[in-house]
Amino acid sequence: MSSHAAQAYLRLVKVVLSLENHGPFKDLDQASIKLLEVIALGELEGSPLPVTKAMELKHIASPASIHRKLEALRSRGLIDHVYLEGNRRTKFLKPTELALDHYAQISQEMKLLAG
């Protein structure tokens, strides 16, 4: 990685950390942020994450911790639990507009840094 590329990346990290120190992201731990990213990626790829699959993400946290983190994300307005296509047996996790706006803001910052 060139020095310029490293500097650009570290400026982006600084922006992300700054954004995550405000609003609903304030005081979220890194595991909660990682869980939200996995949920958002599922949405981006067109396959929302079922709650049962989220509970299996042992590389992020234990099932009990994931349950608490999901509740924290939901109570902060960053995720919703939804049913899809009339299936009332499986709950899916979706990022809210608030979460998607956060990622859009990071995207804008990336464009500015790449400028």
N, C-alpha and C positions, 0 to 999 in steps of 0.2 A: 504494500500500500504506500503510495507516495505521501510525502509530507502534506501536500495540498489536500489530497483525499482524506487523510487522517484528520486534518483540521476541519474540513467540511463536515465529516461525520461527527466529530466531537461538538461542533457548534449545533448540529441537529440534536444531539443528546441533551445539550444544555437547554435548548428550546423545549424539548419534550418534558424534561424534569421541571421546568418552569411552569408549563401548562398543567402538569400533574400535581402541582402544589396549590391549586386553586379549585374552587367549586366542588363538584361531586367527587373529584379524584383526590382531593386533599385527604391525607392520612390513609389512603388505600395502600395495602402492602403489595409487594411485587407479585405475589402469587395471585392476588385478586386481579391485578392488571393483566397478567398473563392469561388468566381464565377468560377475561373479557376479550382479549385478542383472539383466543381460540374460537369463542362464540362469534365474533365479528368475521373471522375468516370463513367459518361455516356459512354464514349469511352471504358473504361475497361469492362463494363457490356454489351457491344455490342449494346447499344442503344444511339447513338449520340443525343445530346440535340438540339431540334429545337429552333430557335431564338425566336419563339412565346412563348415557354415554359420558356425560360430564362427570358423573360420579366415579367413572373408571379412569379418570386422568390422574393416575398415581404419580406421574412425573411432576405434577403441580402441587398436589397435597393429598392427604388422606380423604376418604369419602366424607367423614364427619367435618373436616375442615372445608372441603369443597361446598358442602351444604351451607355452612356459615358464610362462606364467601359469596355464594350465589344470593343468599338473602341480603347481604350487605350491598351487592351490586343492584339488586332489585329495589331495595329501600332508597337508594340514592338516585333512582331513575335512570340507570344505565342499561338495564336489561328488562325484558318482559318474558313471562311464561305464556306461550300461546299453543293452541291446538290448531292443527292444519287439516284442511280438506275433510272436515267432519269427523276426524278420528279423535274421539274424546278420551282415549286410553293413553295416548302418548303426548306428554308435554314437551314442547320444544323451547329452546332459549334463543331469543333474538335481541340484538342490540337495539336500543331506542334511538330516536333522532338525536338526543343529547350525546350519546356515545358516538354516533356517526358524525356529528358535527365536530367532535373532538378530533377524530381522524382526518376530517376534511381540513381542519385548522393546521394539523401537522403537515398534511400534503401541501398546503399553501406555503408553509415555512420552508419545506424542502425545495419548492420551486424558487423561492427567493434566494435560498442559499446556493442553488445551482446557477442562478442568474447569470 
